């Protein structure tokens, strides 16, 4: 049976050939379906659990500083290992990495929905983050290596990022619905979809050849993983132990030393895990900065928003989900047309519009009070966030991978997603430190709690605006970049 199944899988895989025109084969569509399910699950998982935080805190008696770990543990595993995950996908095979990590993701989701111990619950979030660190770059590089650069790839990335952005945005609504039943369903919801993607992947994800002769750079991989884990863990722990504590200072110094060792290894090793020269190609560096601004500001704003609506205004998870529904609807309506917008205007212009929309949305939300008018005070921000995320997410992905060789697509994909997650972890940690400094007791008035949240809202606004400034500054062209395959709008 095993031999017959593998033979059938190989036969199906052989019919999946790279899409080089607008007329894709059946195999190309099926491959796209599998990776879209995978990336939608990643986005859903972050958003759904974010909505459930107040309910989890109430049932398990967790304070705000502890609840942060349900978000940060996922980001810790995700952001710290994304670069390694992307490179291993290039070296060991994207199909193999994707399917193994999907199985781990499904198992951790199931366990998280069944446990009562907060420590185990947080541990399952970390494991899921690690699994996503391997599925995300593998899925994205399957897109970029099976669809030709230009219009076919832009179309595929547009569909892919529609699922990613929609999963992230609609996760707020799905999370509200699931939390109205029980917060445990925000963990269990992903299980059947992950299993389905795993089964479909066995048949419809094509086998890719393992890269030979490129080395494995074991010590580079080890120092990168240790350095990133130490850095992110130190930053997300700082609000609880103090930014001036010996643990925080020692952790920052240790991570800096380990990452410096990683840089030296990469400069000397014959086959580096990360070729630093990739940051000088195209607009890779700029795309990564935009990713930090987009995700860093959005995740922190969502963290504050869910607590504000439920703890300050006293809304139920379902009411909160319905109030945020316009964000998901705008993303779903906008993202499918992103490839056409990118072809016509270039990713840079769309990134500028996206970050401007996010900045305006956060700025408008600063007007809220303990008794806001939804239509006047909340809805405008919700709509602007939908526009920003729907346009910005796919444009950043295209900008980050344009002009990159197939052998480094996993690296480029892992790099931009790592920037997204590490940026989210760092900004969220600072946000938590800012909003945890005041009286967060249950007896505190709504006005006092809202005043406590404002520094975090200001930080989200500042991060998005800083990203906007970086995106607006024109890039200095070099003589070597005469051929541009994807318009930059510059």
C-alpha positions as CSV (number, residue, x, y, z in Angstrom):
1,X,0.0,0.0,0.0
2,X,2.8,2.4,0.9
3,X,4.6,1.8,-2.4
4,X,1.4,2.2,-4.4
5,X,0.6,5.5,-2.6
6,X,4.1,6.8,-3.1
7,X,3.9,5.8,-6.8
8,X,0.6,7.6,-7.2
9,X,2.0,10.6,-5.4
10,X,5.0,10.7,-7.8
11,X,2.7,10.3,-10.8
12,X,0.5,13.2,-9.7
13,X,3.6,15.3,-8.9
14,X,5.1,14.8,-12.3
15,X,2.1,16.5,-13.9
16,X,2.7,19.6,-11.9
17,X,4.9,21.8,-14.0
18,X,5.9,25.4,-13.5
19,X,3.3,27.8,-14.6
20,X,4.7,30.1,-17.2
21,X,1.5,31.7,-18.6
22,X,-1.9,32.8,-17.4
23,X,-3.3,29.4,-18.4
24,X,-2.2,27.2,-15.5
25,X,-2.4,23.4,-15.4
26,X,-4.7,21.6,-13.0
27,X,-1.6,20.6,-11.0
28,X,-0.6,24.3,-10.6
29,X,-4.0,25.1,-9.2
30,X,-3.9,22.2,-6.8
31,X,-0.5,23.1,-5.6
32,X,-1.6,26.7,-5.0
33,X,-4.7,25.4,-3.1
34,X,-2.5,23.4,-0.6
35,X,0.0,26.3,0.1
36,X,-2.9,28.7,0.5
37,X,-4.5,26.6,3.1
38,X,-1.2,26.4,5.0
39,X,-0.6,30.2,5.0
40,X,-4.3,30.9,5.9
41,X,-3.9,28.7,9.0
42,X,-0.8,30.6,10.1
43,X,-2.7,33.9,9.9
44,X,-5.8,32.5,11.5
45,X,-3.9,31.1,14.4
46,X,-2.3,34.4,15.4
47,X,-5.6,36.3,15.2
48,X,-7.9,33.7,16.8
49,X,-5.8,33.4,19.9
50,X,-5.5,37.1,20.2
51,X,-9.3,37.5,20.4
52,X,-9.5,34.8,23.1
53,X,-6.9,36.3,25.4
54,X,-9.4,37.9,27.9
55,X,-11.4,34.7,28.1
56,X,-8.2,32.6,28.6
57,X,-7.0,35.1,31.2
58,X,-10.2,34.9,33.2
59,X,-10.4,31.0,33.2
60,X,-6.7,30.4,33.9
61,X,-6.2,33.5,36.1
62,X,-3.5,35.1,33.9
63,X,-2.5,38.8,34.1
64,X,-1.8,40.9,31.0
65,X,1.9,40.3,31.2
66,X,1.3,36.6,31.2
67,X,-1.3,36.7,28.4
68,X,1.4,38.4,26.3
69,X,3.2,35.1,26.2
70,X,0.3,33.3,24.4
71,X,1.2,35.7,21.5
72,X,4.9,36.1,22.1
73,X,5.6,32.3,22.5
74,X,4.3,31.8,19.0
75,X,6.2,34.7,17.6
76,X,9.3,33.6,19.5
77,X,9.4,30.2,17.7
78,X,8.2,31.7,14.4
79,X,10.4,34.7,14.1
80,X,13.6,33.1,15.5
81,X,13.6,30.1,13.2
82,X,12.1,31.5,10.0
83,X,15.5,32.1,8.3
84,X,16.6,28.6,9.2
85,X,13.3,27.2,8.0
86,X,13.6,29.0,4.7
87,X,17.2,27.8,4.1
88,X,16.4,24.2,5.1
89,X,13.5,24.2,2.7
90,X,16.0,25.2,-0.1
91,X,18.5,22.5,1.0
92,X,16.4,19.6,2.1
93,X,13.4,20.0,-0.1
94,X,10.4,22.2,0.2
95,X,7.8,19.4,0.1
96,X,9.5,17.4,2.8
97,X,9.8,20.4,5.2
98,X,6.2,21.5,4.5
99,X,4.6,18.2,5.2
100,X,6.6,17.4,8.4
101,X,6.0,20.8,9.9
102,X,2.3,20.6,9.0
103,X,2.0,17.4,11.1
104,X,3.7,19.0,14.1
105,X,1.4,22.1,13.7
106,X,-1.7,19.9,13.8
107,X,-0.5,17.9,16.8
108,X,0.4,21.0,18.8
109,X,-3.0,22.6,18.0
110,X,-4.8,19.5,19.3
111,X,-2.8,19.5,22.5
112,X,-3.3,23.2,23.1
113,X,-7.0,22.8,23.0
114,X,-7.0,20.1,25.6
115,X,-4.7,21.2,28.3
116,X,-5.4,23.4,31.4
117,X,-1.9,24.1,32.6
118,X,-0.8,27.7,31.4
119,X,2.8,26.6,31.0
120,X,1.9,23.7,28.7
121,X,-0.5,25.9,26.8
122,X,2.3,28.5,26.2
123,X,4.7,25.6,25.2
124,X,2.2,24.4,22.5
125,X,2.1,28.0,21.2
126,X,5.9,28.0,20.9
127,X,5.9,24.6,19.1
128,X,3.3,25.9,16.7
129,X,5.4,28.9,16.0
130,X,8.4,26.7,15.3
131,X,6.3,24.6,12.9
132,X,5.0,27.7,11.1
133,X,8.6,28.9,10.8
134,X,9.1,25.9,8.5
135,X,5.7,25.8,6.7
136,X,5.6,29.5,5.8
137,X,8.8,29.9,3.8
138,X,8.5,26.4,2.3
139,X,5.0,27.3,1.1
140,X,6.0,30.7,-0.3
141,X,9.1,29.3,-2.1
142,X,6.9,26.6,-3.7
143,X,5.0,29.5,-5.2
144,X,8.1,31.3,-6.4
145,X,9.8,28.2,-7.9
146,X,6.7,26.8,-9.6
147,X,5.4,30.0,-11.2
148,X,7.5,32.1,-13.6
149,X,8.6,35.6,-12.5
150,X,6.4,38.3,-13.8
151,X,2.6,38.2,-14.4
152,X,2.2,34.4,-13.5
153,X,4.0,34.7,-10.3
154,X,2.4,38.0,-9.3
155,X,-1.0,36.4,-9.9
156,X,0.0,33.4,-7.8
157,X,1.4,35.5,-5.0
158,X,-1.7,37.7,-5.1
159,X,-3.9,34.6,-4.5
160,X,-1.5,33.3,-1.9
161,X,-1.4,36.5,0.0
162,X,-5.2,36.9,-0.3
163,X,-5.5,33.7,1.8
164,X,-2.7,34.9,4.1
165,X,-4.1,38.4,4.7
166,X,-7.7,37.1,4.8
167,X,-6.7,34.4,7.3
168,X,-5.1,37.0,9.5
169,X,-8.0,39.4,9.3
170,X,-10.9,36.9,9.3
171,X,-9.2,35.2,12.3
172,X,-10.6,38.1,14.4
173,X,-14.1,37.1,13.4
174,X,-13.6,33.4,13.5
175,X,-11.8,33.8,16.9
176,X,-14.8,35.7,18.2
177,X,-17.2,33.0,17.1
178,X,-15.0,30.2,18.5
179,X,-14.5,32.1,21.8
180,X,-18.2,32.5,22.2
181,X,-18.3,28.7,22.4
182,X,-15.0,28.2,24.4
183,X,-11.5,29.6,24.0
184,X,-10.4,26.0,23.4
185,X,-12.0,26.1,20.0
186,X,-9.5,28.8,18.9
187,X,-6.9,26.0,19.2
188,X,-8.9,23.1,18.0
189,X,-10.3,24.9,14.9
190,X,-7.0,24.6,13.0
191,X,-6.6,20.8,13.5
192,X,-8.9,19.4,10.7
193,X,-7.7,22.0,8.2
194,X,-4.0,21.2,9.0
195,X,-4.7,17.5,8.6
196,X,-6.6,18.1,5.3
197,X,-3.7,20.2,3.9
198,X,-1.2,17.5,4.9
199,X,-3.2,14.8,3.1
200,X,-3.6,17.0,0.0
201,X,0.1,17.9,0.1
202,X,1.1,14.2,-0.1
203,X,-0.6,14.0,-3.5
204,X,-0.4,17.5,-5.0
205,X,2.9,19.1,-3.8
206,X,5.5,18.2,-6.4
207,X,8.8,16.6,-5.4
208,X,11.7,19.0,-5.6
209,X,15.3,18.0,-6.0
210,X,17.5,18.3,-3.0
211,X,20.2,20.9,-3.4
212,X,23.6,19.2,-3.7
213,X,27.1,20.6,-3.4
214,X,26.0,23.7,-1.3
215,X,27.0,22.5,2.1
216,X,24.8,22.8,5.3
217,X,26.6,25.3,7.4
218,X,25.8,23.6,10.7
219,X,27.5,26.1,13.0
220,X,25.8,29.0,11.2
221,X,22.4,27.5,11.6
222,X,23.1,26.8,15.3
223,X,24.4,30.3,16.2
224,X,21.5,31.9,14.2
225,X,18.8,29.9,16.0
226,X,20.4,30.5,19.4
227,X,21.0,34.2,18.8
228,X,17.5,34.9,17.6
229,X,15.9,32.8,20.3
230,X,17.9,34.6,23.0
231,X,17.2,38.1,21.5
232,X,13.4,37.6,21.1
233,X,13.0,35.8,24.5
234,X,15.0,38.6,26.2
235,X,12.9,41.3,24.7
236,X,9.5,39.7,25.4
237,X,10.6,38.9,29.0
238,X,11.8,42.4,29.7
239,X,8.4,43.9,30.7
240,X,8.1,41.3,33.5
241,X,11.7,41.3,34.9
242,X,12.5,45.0,34.1
243,X,14.5,46.5,31.2
244,X,17.4,47.4,33.5
245,X,17.6,43.9,35.2
246,X,20.6,41.7,35.0
247,X,18.6,39.1,33.0
248,X,17.6,41.6,30.3
249,X,21.0,43.2,30.0
250,X,22.8,39.9,30.1
251,X,20.4,38.4,27.5
252,X,20.9,41.4,25.1
253,X,24.7,41.1,25.4
254,X,24.6,37.3,25.0
255,X,22.4,37.5,21.9
256,X,24.6,40.3,20.4
257,X,27.7,38.1,20.9
258,X,26.1,35.0,19.4
259,X,24.7,36.9,16.4
260,X,28.2,38.5,15.9
261,X,29.7,35.0,15.9
262,X,27.0,34.0,13.3
263,X,28.0,37.0,11.1
264,X,31.7,36.0,11.3
265,X,30.8,32.4,10.4
266,X,28.8,33.5,7.4
267,X,31.6,35.7,6.1
268,X,34.1,32.9,6.3
269,X,32.2,29.7,5.6
270,X,32.3,28.4,2.0
271,X,28.5,27.8,1.8
272,X,26.8,30.3,4.1
273,X,23.3,29.8,5.5
274,X,22.6,33.4,4.6
275,X,24.3,35.3,1.9
276,X,24.3,38.8,3.2
277,X,24.6,40.1,-0.4
278,X,21.0,39.3,-0.9
279,X,20.1,42.4,1.1
280,X,21.7,44.5,-1.6
281,X,19.6,42.9,-4.4
282,X,16.5,44.7,-5.7
283,X,14.5,46.1,-2.9
284,X,14.9,43.3,-0.4
285,X,16.2,45.4,2.5
286,X,13.4,48.0,2.0
287,X,10.7,45.3,1.8
288,X,12.0,43.8,5.1
289,X,11.7,47.2,6.8
290,X,8.2,47.6,5.5
291,X,7.3,44.2,6.8
292,X,8.6,45.2,10.3
293,X,6.4,48.4,10.2
294,X,3.3,46.6,8.9
295,X,3.3,43.6,11.3
296,X,4.9,45.3,14.3
297,X,2.3,48.0,14.4
298,X,-0.7,45.7,13.5
299,X,0.0,42.9,16.0
300,X,0.5,45.4,18.8
301,X,-2.6,47.4,17.9
302,X,-4.7,44.2,17.7
303,X,-3.4,43.2,21.2
304,X,-4.6,46.5,22.6
305,X,-7.8,46.5,20.6
306,X,-9.1,43.1,21.8
307,X,-8.4,44.0,25.5
308,X,-10.0,47.5,25.0
309,X,-13.2,46.2,23.4
310,X,-13.7,43.4,25.9
311,X,-12.2,44.6,29.1
312,X,-12.9,48.3,28.9
313,X,-16.1,48.4,26.9
314,X,-17.3,45.0,28.1
315,X,-18.1,43.7,24.7
316,X,-18.6,39.9,24.2
317,X,-16.2,38.1,21.9
318,X,-18.9,37.8,19.3
319,X,-19.8,41.5,19.4
320,X,-16.1,42.3,19.0
321,X,-15.8,40.0,16.1
322,X,-18.8,41.6,14.3
323,X,-17.4,45.1,14.9
324,X,-14.1,44.0,13.2
325,X,-15.8,42.2,10.3
326,X,-15.3,45.2,8.0
327,X,-11.5,44.8,8.2
328,X,-11.7,41.2,7.0
329,X,-14.2,42.1,4.3
330,X,-12.0,44.9,2.9
331,X,-9.0,42.6,2.9
332,X,-10.9,39.9,1.1
333,X,-12.2,42.4,-1.4
334,X,-8.9,44.1,-2.0
335,X,-6.3,41.4,-2.0
336,X,-7.5,39.5,-5.1
337,X,-6.8,42.5,-7.2
338,X,-3.4,43.1,-5.8
339,X,-1.6,41.4,-8.7
340,X,-3.3,43.8,-11.1
341,X,-2.4,46.8,-9.0
342,X,1.2,45.6,-8.6
343,X,1.6,45.1,-12.4
344,X,0.2,48.6,-13.0
345,X,1.6,50.7,-10.2
346,X,4.4,48.7,-8.8
347,X,4.7,47.3,-5.2
348,X,6.4,50.4,-3.8
349,X,3.5,52.7,-4.5
350,X,1.1,50.2,-3.0
351,X,3.3,49.8,0.1
352,X,3.3,53.6,0.6
353,X,-0.6,53.7,0.3
354,X,-0.8,50.7,2.7
355,X,1.4,52.2,5.4
356,X,-0.3,55.6,5.0
357,X,-3.7,53.9,5.6
358,X,-2.4,52.1,8.7
359,X,-0.9,55.3,10.1
360,X,-4.2,57.2,9.5
361,X,-6.2,54.3,11.1
362,X,-4.1,54.2,14.2
363,X,-4.1,58.0,14.5
364,X,-7.9,58.2,14.2
365,X,-8.3,55.5,16.9
366,X,-6.4,57.7,19.4
367,X,-9.6,59.7,19.6
368,X,-11.6,56.9,21.3
369,X,-13.0,57.4,24.8
370,X,-14.6,55.0,27.3
371,X,-18.0,55.5,25.5
372,X,-17.2,55.6,21.8
373,X,-19.5,55.9,18.9
374,X,-18.8,52.9,16.7
375,X,-19.6,54.5,13.3
376,X,-17.6,57.6,14.1
377,X,-14.8,56.5,16.3
378,X,-14.0,52.8,15.5
379,X,-15.3,52.0,12.0
380,X,-13.1,54.5,10.1
381,X,-10.0,52.9,11.7
382,X,-11.3,49.4,11.0
383,X,-11.8,50.2,7.3
384,X,-8.3,51.9,6.9
385,X,-6.6,48.9,8.5
386,X,-8.3,46.6,6.0
387,X,-7.1,48.7,3.1
388,X,-3.6,48.9,4.6
389,X,-3.2,45.2,5.2
390,X,-5.0,44.1,2.0
391,X,-2.6,46.2,-0.2
392,X,0.5,46.0,1.9
393,X,0.9,42.3,2.6
394,X,1.1,41.1,-1.0
395,X,3.1,44.1,-2.2
396,X,5.8,43.5,0.4
397,X,6.0,39.8,-0.6
398,X,6.5,40.6,-4.2
399,X,9.0,43.3,-3.5
400,X,11.0,41.1,-1.3
401,X,11.4,38.2,-3.8
402,X,11.6,40.0,-7.1
403,X,14.9,39.2,-9.0
404,X,16.0,36.5,-6.6
405,X,17.3,33.2,-8.0
406,X,15.3,30.1,-7.4
407,X,17.9,28.6,-5.2
408,X,17.5,31.6,-2.7
409,X,13.7,32.0,-2.9
410,X,13.3,30.2,0.4
411,X,15.9,32.4,2.0
412,X,14.3,35.6,0.6
413,X,10.8,34.4,1.7
414,X,12.1,33.4,5.2
415,X,13.9,36.7,5.5
416,X,10.9,38.9,4.9
417,X,8.6,36.7,7.1
418,X,11.3,36.6,9.8
419,X,11.4,40.4,9.8
420,X,7.6,40.4,10.1
421,X,7.6,38.2,13.1
422,X,10.6,39.5,14.9
423,X,9.3,43.0,14.3
424,X,6.0,42.0,15.8
425,X,7.7,40.4,18.8
426,X,9.8,43.4,19.5
427,X,7.1,46.0,19.1
428,X,4.6,43.9,21.1
429,X,7.2,43.6,24.0
430,X,7.7,47.3,24.1
431,X,3.9,47.9,23.9
432,X,3.3,45.5,26.8
433,X,5.9,47.3,28.9
434,X,4.2,50.6,28.1
435,X,0.6,49.5,28.9
436,X,1.6,47.4,32.0
437,X,3.0,50.4,33.8
438,X,-0.3,51.6,35.2
439,X,-3.0,50.3,37.5
440,X,-4.5,47.3,35.6
441,X,-6.7,46.1,38.4
442,X,-10.3,45.1,37.8
443,X,-11.4,48.0,39.9
444,X,-9.8,50.6,37.7
445,X,-12.2,52.8,35.8
446,X,-12.6,52.5,32.0
447,X,-11.0,56.0,31.6
448,X,-7.9,55.0,33.6
449,X,-7.5,51.7,31.7
450,X,-7.9,53.6,28.4
451,X,-5.2,56.1,29.4
452,X,-3.0,53.2,30.2
453,X,-3.4,51.9,26.7
454,X,-2.7,55.2,24.9
455,X,1.2,54.9,25.0
456,X,0.9,51.6,23.2
457,X,-1.4,53.1,20.6
458,X,1.0,55.9,20.0
459,X,3.8,53.4,19.6
460,X,1.9,51.5,16.9
461,X,1.2,54.8,15.1
462,X,4.9,55.8,15.3
463,X,6.1,52.4,13.9
464,X,3.7,52.5,11.0
465,X,4.7,56.1,10.2
466,X,8.4,55.3,10.4
467,X,7.8,52.5,7.8
468,X,6.0,55.0,5.6
469,X,8.9,57.4,5.7
470,X,11.3,54.6,4.7
471,X,9.0,53.6,1.8
472,X,8.6,57.1,0.5
473,X,12.4,57.9,0.4
474,X,13.5,57.3,-3.2
475,X,16.0,54.5,-3.8
476,X,19.3,55.5,-5.2
477,X,19.6,53.6,-8.5
478,X,22.8,51.8,-9.5
479,X,24.1,51.1,-13.0
480,X,23.8,47.4,-12.3
481,X,20.0,47.5,-11.8
482,X,19.1,48.4,-15.4
483,X,16.7,45.5,-15.9
484,X,13.6,45.6,-13.8
485,X,11.2,42.7,-14.1
486,X,8.6,43.9,-11.6
487,X,7.8,47.6,-11.7
488,X,8.8,49.4,-8.6
489,X,6.8,52.6,-9.1
490,X,9.9,54.7,-8.5
